[in-house]
């Protein structure tokens, strides 16, 4: 059974390993979650920076660090919903394709990696060019590094995509025990992190937390999220208890000066908020699917990756002109001047973003080149190369040095080892 309209409808067939369902059409609810999630990410990234420039150094703050505003992040931090929607989309795609697992994975790898090439083609030479033109080094380094750090999502999502064929088989065999085991892993990870003080162990939750919400997407595909109100109350209630009694901060995004972040690495509190968000979204689903969003989804869905990759370069462009060149610092968040100037700021960002979207959206669809077919060995090697390239850019960004060149070589090597004729 697959929930596509207001009630579950019987799937036409049930291919092996496809989470029990196959659909002939896209699910508008999942597409809407992906588009709304990306819109909220962009809106938040464009709204929260508090920027000052003293003539040599660009200082970045966060408007959400204002006391009491952290509660907004329980809704605005939509990465759990993005991974949930990704899990549902992967299950639907895998079931619809009828392909062998490694062929499906090779196709997904190409869709993830190909749009990174134009980003690298611009950002590898750009810092050198701008430095030669006299652009201050420190603000430029901030922009180059943050552009790469934003790719953390792709690095983690690559893990989820690679694990999807196995995760679907585990789902069919063990059902609810799989996300329960992942949640238990998140609990043990946080216990080890906060009792031993060994912060690095917390990064195990990159797998436990994000794969848990990704796994819940499979239940949606089967129409098994039957009590969304219980998910919403239980998730947000558990998060409130964890924040009130544990070492967890209230904010679901990392804030400057905070000793603990619920996001990097993710914590049990983040998982609880994610479950609450999934329940709330599923509760609102009958209303959401009735919204006249068909044309919006048709336009936005093929451009989501472009928006994600290029909205921060748009922010750095406007910051470079307004804050660094003209010396206009952003006003105090929430002040009358901030409220009055925000529409102008947002308008400038949209103005810069539009040509970037027009120019780079074409790279979302990878070309079908005659590389032949890859087996499991070649596909897993491609995963390692693409994952290594994305991770290198996440850690070091596009700051001048050899790292970005090595990352691009790894991306190209991984792409060459995938099978374009297996596109999904």
Long-range contacts (C-beta under 8 A, 24 or more apart in sequence): 1-222, 1-223, 1-224, 2-27, 2-92, 2-221, 2-222, 2-223, 3-27, 3-29, 3-220, 3-221, 3-223, 3-225, 3-285, 4-28, 4-29, 5-289, 6-286, 6-289, 8-223, 14-95, 15-95, 15-98, 17-94, 17-101, 17-165, 17-168, 17-169, 17-172, 18-91, 18-94, 18-95, 18-96, 18-168, 19-91, 19-94, 19-95, 19-168, 19-171, 19-172, 19-218, 19-221, 19-222, 20-172, 20-221, 20-222, 21-91, 21-92, 21-95, 21-221, 21-222, 22-95, 22-96, 23-92, 23-95, 23-96, 24-96, 26-92, 27-88, 27-89, 27-92, 28-289, 28-293, 28-294, 28-297, 29-285, 29-288, 29-289, 30-85, 30-88, 30-89, 30-92, 30-220, 31-297, 31-301, 32-288, 32-289, 32-291, 32-293, 32-297, 33-81, 33-82, 33-84, 33-85, 33-281, 34-82, 34-85, 34-86, 34-89, 34-301, 34-304, 35-293, 35-296, 35-297, 35-300, 35-301, 35-304, 36-78, 37-78, 37-79, 37-81, 37-82, 37-85, 38-82, 38-300, 38-304, 38-307, 38-308, 40-76, 40-78, 41-78, 41-79, 41-82, 41-308, 41-311, 42-307, 42-308, 42-311, 44-76, 44-253, 45-311, 45-312, 45-315, 46-311, 46-315, 46-345, 46-346, 46-349, 47-342, 47-346, 48-333, 49-315, 49-319, 49-330, 50-330, 50-332, 50-333, 51-319, 51-323, 51-329, 51-330, 52-323, 52-329, 52-330, 53-139, 53-323, 53-324, 53-327, 53-329, 56-136, 56-138, 57-138, 57-139, 58-136, 58-138, 58-139, 58-142, 58-319, 58-323, 58-324, 60-142, 60-256, 61-256, 62-253, 62-255, 62-256, 63-333, 63-334, 64-251, 64-253, 64-255, 65-251, 65-255, 65-256, 65-257, 66-333, 66-334, 70-249, 70-250, 70-251, 70-252, 70-255, 71-250, 73-250, 73-251, 73-252, 73-253, 74-236, 74-239, 74-252, 74-273, 74-276, 74-277, 75-277, 76-253, 77-252, 77-253, 77-263, 77-270, 77-273, 78-277, 79-153, 79-210, 79-263, 79-274, 80-213, 80-270, 80-271, 80-273, 80-274, 80-275, 80-277, 80-278, 81-274, 81-277, 81-278, 81-281, 82-153, 83-157, 83-160, 83-210, 83-213, 83-214, 83-217, 83-274, 84-213, 84-214, 84-216, 84-217, 84-220, 84-274, 84-277, 84-278, 84-281, 85-217, 86-157, 86-160, 86-161, 86-214, 86-217, 87-160, 87-164, 87-213, 87-214, 87-215, 87-216, 87-217, 87-218, 87-220, 88-217, 88-218, 88-220, 88-221, 89-217, 90-160, 90-161, 90-164, 90-214, 90-217, 91-164, 91-168, 91-217, 91-218, 91-221, 92-221, 93-424, 94-164, 94-165, 94-168, 95-221, 96-424, 97-424, 99-422, 99-424, 101-165, 102-374, 102-375, 102-376, 102-379, 103-373, 103-374, 103-419, 103-422, 104-165, 104-422, 104-424, 105-161, 105-162, 105-164, 105-165, 105-379, 105-383, 106-374, 106-379, 106-382, 106-418, 106-419, 106-422, 107-418, 107-419, 107-420, 107-422, 107-423, 107-424, 108-161, 108-424, 109-158, 109-161, 109-379, 109-382, 109-383, 109-386, 109-414, 109-415, 109-418, 110-366, 110-415, 110-418, 110-420, 110-423, 111-364, 111-366, 111-424, 112-154, 112-157, 112-158, 112-161, 112-386, 113-386, 113-389, 113-390, 113-411, 113-414, 113-415, 114-363, 114-364, 114-366, 114-415, 115-305, 115-306, 115-309, 115-360, 115-363, 115-364, 116-151, 116-154, 116-309, 116-389, 116-390, 116-393, 116-411, 117-363, 117-408, 117-411, 117-412, 118-360, 118-363, 119-147, 119-309, 119-310, 119-360, 120-393, 120-398, 120-404, 120-407, 120-408, 120-411, 122-313, 123-147, 123-148, 123-313, 123-398, 123-404, 124-398, 124-404, 124-405, 124-408, 126-398, 127-398, 127-399, 127-400, 128-400, 131-400, 135-320, 135-324, 136-324, 139-319, 139-320, 139-324, 141-399, 142-316, 143-312, 143-313, 143-316, 143-319, 143-320, 144-397, 144-398, 144-399, 144-400, 145-396, 145-397, 145-398, 145-399, 146-312, 146-316, 146-397, 147-312, 147-313, 147-316, 147-397, 147-398, 148-393, 148-394, 148-395, 148-396, 148-397, 148-398, 148-399, 148-404, 149-394, 149-395, 149-397, 150-308, 150-309, 150-312, 151-390, 151-393, 151-394, 152-264, 152-394, 153-308, 154-390, 155-387, 155-390, 155-391, 155-394, 156-206, 156-210, 158-383, 158-386, 158-387, 158-390, 159-206, 159-207, 159-210, 159-211, 159-387, 160-210, 160-211, 160-214, 162-383, 163-211, 167-211, 167-214, 167-215, 167-218, 168-218, 171-215, 171-218, 176-219, 178-215, 179-212, 179-215, 179-216, 182-207, 182-208, 182-209, 182-211, 182-212, 182-215, 183-208, 183-212, 183-268, 183-271, 186-212, 186-266, 186-267, 186-268, 186-271, 187-268, 190-267, 190-268, 194-246, 194-247, 202-265, 202-267, 203-265, 204-265, 205-265, 205-266, 205-267, 205-268, 205-271, 206-265, 206-266, 208-271, 209-266, 209-267, 209-268, 209-270, 209-271, 209-274, 210-266, 212-271, 212-274, 213-271, 213-274, 213-275, 213-278, 216-275, 216-278, 220-282, 225-278, 225-279, 225-282, 228-278, 228-279, 228-280, 228-281, 228-282, 228-283, 228-285, 229-279, 229-283, 230-279, 231-275, 231-276, 231-278, 231-279, 231-282, 232-276, 232-279, 232-280, 232-283, 233-276, 233-279, 234-275, 234-276, 234-279, 235-272, 235-273, 235-274, 235-275, 235-276, 235-277, 235-278, 235-279, 236-272, 236-273, 236-276, 236-280, 237-276, 238-272, 238-275, 238-276, 239-269, 239-272, 239-273, 239-276, 242-268, 242-269, 242-272, 243-269, 302-361, 302-364, 302-365, 303-357, 303-361, 303-364, 304-364, 305-364, 306-356, 306-357, 306-360, 306-361, 306-363, 306-364, 307-353, 307-357, 309-360, 310-353, 310-356, 310-357, 310-360, 311-349, 311-353, 313-356, 314-349, 314-352, 314-353, 314-356, 315-349, 317-352, 318-345, 318-348, 318-349, 318-352, 322-348, 366-415, 366-420, 366-423, 367-420, 368-420, 368-421, 368-423, 369-420, 370-420, 370-421, 371-416, 371-417, 371-418, 371-419, 371-420, 372-419, 372-421, 373-419, 373-421, 373-422, 374-417, 374-418, 374-419, 374-422, 378-417, 378-418, 379-417, 379-418, 379-419, 381-414, 381-417, 382-413, 382-414, 382-415, 382-417, 382-418, 383-414, 384-414, 385-410, 385-411, 385-413, 385-414, 385-417, 386-410, 386-411, 386-414, 386-415, 389-414
